[in-house]
Amino acid sequence: MSGTSEGQGPAGVAVPGSIRPSVTERHNFGRTASELRDYRAAFNAAQLAMAVVDHRGLVISANEALAALLGTRPTELRDRYAADLIDLASDARTWHAYREVLRGRRSRFRCTRRLKHPDGRALWAEVTVSPVPESGTVLLSVADISDRRELRARLRHLQMHDPVTRLPNRTLFFERLTAALESSPYDQGSTGRIGLCYLDLDGFKAVNDTLGHRVGDRLLAAVATRLAECADAGGPGHGGGHLVARLGGDEFAILVEDSTGTEQLADLARSVLAALQEPFDLAGQRLSVSASIGVVERAVSGTSATGLMQAADTTLYWAKEDGKSRWTLFDPERNAHRMTRQALSSMLRPAVERGEFTLEYQPLVGMADGVTRGVEALVRWNHPQFGTLTPNRFVAIAEEDGSIVQLGQWVLRTACRQARQWQLDHPDVPPLFVSVNVAVRQVWDSDLVADVAEILAETGLPAHLLQLELTESAVMGSAGRPLQALQALSDMGVHIAIDDFGTGYSNLAYLSRLPVSVLKLDGTFVRGFQDEAHANPADETIVQALVELAHRLGLTVTAECVETSGQASRLRRIGCDTGQGWLYSRAVGPDRIAEMLGAGPRPQAAAASG
């Protein structure tokens, strides 16, 4: 019973040398050894590839699964560095995390590695490294996740590709575009530029509507094939590389990374148009289609995915607006004009309420005596950002968005009030009539007859001192409500003038059925009347015929854009009644017209008083 020496029991368990273990101790000792044998058997038989690794990273033991995975025997893996076996040292981040686990500073580490199987195929493995408690070792496990990864890749492919055309879809396109824009322009081989052809098919909806969606889908698939062929033929080194995607409906995009300039994109767009112009044979259906393409090419630096797509979308719209079946290159100046147009459109209605519009007046002068008979009211927009804008900058926009009704009412009321004020301030001279331009939309979208009657009553201006000008194209096609409105205005005593006559329908026979009293000849005719040496005989013949016809119908004729005395002389000889242009006066403010009226009685007034 005496003595203190100790012995070593099975599996390295310390047993006191002078004390025999009790029955309970012998039972526990046997259970521990048994458990260790069970653990070792489970370790060796496990399907999961595993190895025990010491703090230096050397393999202490490895199971059959790991050996089979690496094409060797378990004993051959002992004392080898685990990091070398499963490629844990290939990148600094993974290597650092692995070392932290070995040193006991990190509880767990997991990564994915691509390994080479002994049969030559590549496999993907999920590697997990975690400490074994109170042992100073770590357990390394390697799970083959190739099937899982392949399934995930298959699902991602389905998620990222269009089922009809098999092309990358909108999601994958924007993922690739974003990555291209985030790449460094200084990478070796990079041009630092990017290009995009954004296209859709002209009239594709008609194919779906007439032949059905099945034929439409076949056509989209066939188009996709031709686009891919064009992209492959025009790729880097003519070896392909451009991404072709279906963005939705009949919209496609070809992304050109590291583009070499606009000429490369132009060549690609031309090849696409040529390829799509060839007929398609689809299960007995022979179809011909065309496409419109917006082309954008620019530096990667400073470009966002949103900005690039907005530019491409705008340019595609231009291609369609310009006639379809063509490609159009993005034009910064044209885009700036469009942006300005949008800005003007958004500010038109508030501008009327803020009083940003003013009127100027251009005299209408009798050709025979040089006497001012009336004035044309011309609206100006004193824009806080763009300065003074003439009607050609904003009237068409106002007609499109409907604000022309509100603006037109303001112009009509202001002009009539001003004409009445001149009449009151200068009672000794014959009153001037005022001519106001009216858009056809004012006739459709408002009660023009009621508006005119109300304004005349409000301002006190006699109806015969108001002249309304409508363009030839608007008047010549008048029927129904517009024609009734013109007739009612004429019956009221208001004069109706056709503006820019000779540039539209020129349906002369229709004049006799319209309540028109004045024709205003377009300035293009007058510009041909430069002088005798440079006269255009055809212009003079046409104008003379128009004047004679108008007079026979009881109409008066006003010549616009009279700039020289030679033009005035020839127009007077032909028989034009009044003239308007810079020869007489530019458009001026109402005070200047008042000064002209106050300078003295005009010839008619002098004759009447005599």
JOFEN-V880878 format. One record per pair of residues at least 12 apart in sequence whose ideal C-beta (glycine too) atoms are under 6 Angstrom apart, sorted by the first residue. I is the first residue (numbers start at 0). J is the second residue. Records with the same first field share a line. If there is no record, write none. Layout:
I = J / J
This chain:
2 = 17
4 = 16
9 = 32
10 = 32 / 35
42 = 62
43 = 62 / 63
45 = 62
46 = 64
47 = 140
48 = 64 / 65 / 68 / 141
49 = 62 / 140
50 = 65 / 139
51 = 136
52 = 81 / 137 / 139
53 = 136
54 = 101 / 135
56 = 80 / 81 / 82 / 101
57 = 78
58 = 76 / 77 / 79 / 81
61 = 73 / 76
70 = 117
81 = 139
85 = 112 / 126
86 = 112
93 = 110
96 = 108
100 = 128 / 137
107 = 129
108 = 128
109 = 127
110 = 126
111 = 125
112 = 124 / 126
122 = 143 / 145
123 = 144 / 145 / 148
124 = 141 / 143
125 = 142 / 144
126 = 141
127 = 140
159 = 171
161 = 245
163 = 216 / 219
164 = 219 / 220 / 223 / 245
166 = 223 / 243 / 244 / 245
167 = 244
169 = 246 / 247
172 = 244
175 = 242
176 = 304
177 = 304
179 = 193 / 256
180 = 299 / 302
184 = 299 / 300
189 = 257
190 = 257
191 = 298 / 299
192 = 258 / 298
193 = 258 / 299
194 = 255 / 258 / 264 / 296
195 = 254 / 295 / 311
196 = 253 / 267 / 268 / 292 / 294
197 = 252 / 293 / 311 / 315
198 = 251 / 290 / 292
199 = 249 / 250
200 = 249 / 288 / 290
201 = 289 / 291 / 323 / 324
203 = 249
214 = 284
217 = 281
221 = 279
225 = 274
226 = 243 / 251
227 = 243
229 = 270 / 271 / 274
230 = 243 / 253
233 = 267
241 = 253 / 255
242 = 254
258 = 296
261 = 296
264 = 294 / 296
268 = 292 / 294 / 326
275 = 290
289 = 324
291 = 318 / 319 / 323
292 = 318 / 326
293 = 311 / 314 / 315 / 318
294 = 326 / 328
295 = 310 / 311 / 329
310 = 329
314 = 327 / 329
343 = 393 / 396
344 = 396 / 400
347 = 397 / 402
348 = 402
351 = 405 / 406 / 409
355 = 381
356 = 378 / 380
357 = 379
358 = 376 / 378 / 413
359 = 377 / 379 / 586 / 587 / 588
360 = 374 / 376 / 592
361 = 375 / 586
362 = 374 / 583 / 584
363 = 577 / 579
364 = 578 / 583
365 = 577
366 = 571 / 575 / 578
368 = 602
370 = 601 / 602
372 = 577
373 = 431 / 432
374 = 431 / 433
375 = 434
376 = 414 / 433 / 435
377 = 586
378 = 390 / 410
380 = 393
398 = 438 / 440
403 = 438 / 440
404 = 441 / 444 / 445
407 = 441
408 = 450
411 = 435 / 454
412 = 454
414 = 433 / 435
415 = 454 / 458 / 460
416 = 458
417 = 589
418 = 433 / 460 / 464
419 = 458 / 459 / 460
425 = 596
428 = 596 / 600 / 601 / 604
429 = 603
430 = 464
432 = 464 / 466
434 = 466 / 468
435 = 467
436 = 468
437 = 467 / 469
439 = 473
442 = 481 / 484
447 = 484
448 = 484 / 487
462 = 491 / 492 / 493
463 = 492
465 = 493
466 = 494 / 496
467 = 495
468 = 496 / 498
470 = 498 / 499
471 = 497 / 499 / 500 / 503
472 = 503
474 = 497
475 = 504 / 506 / 509
485 = 514
486 = 514
489 = 514
494 = 516
495 = 514 / 515 / 516
496 = 517 / 519
497 = 515 / 518
498 = 519
499 = 521
500 = 518 / 519 / 520
501 = 521 / 524
502 = 521
510 = 552
517 = 555
518 = 549 / 554 / 556
519 = 557 / 559
520 = 558
522 = 559 / 560
524 = 538 / 542
525 = 558 / 560 / 561 / 566
528 = 566 / 569
530 = 565
542 = 573
543 = 573
546 = 573 / 574
555 = 576
556 = 575 / 576
557 = 577
558 = 570 / 575 / 578
559 = 579
560 = 580
561 = 578 / 580 / 582
562 = 580 / 581 / 582
567 = 582
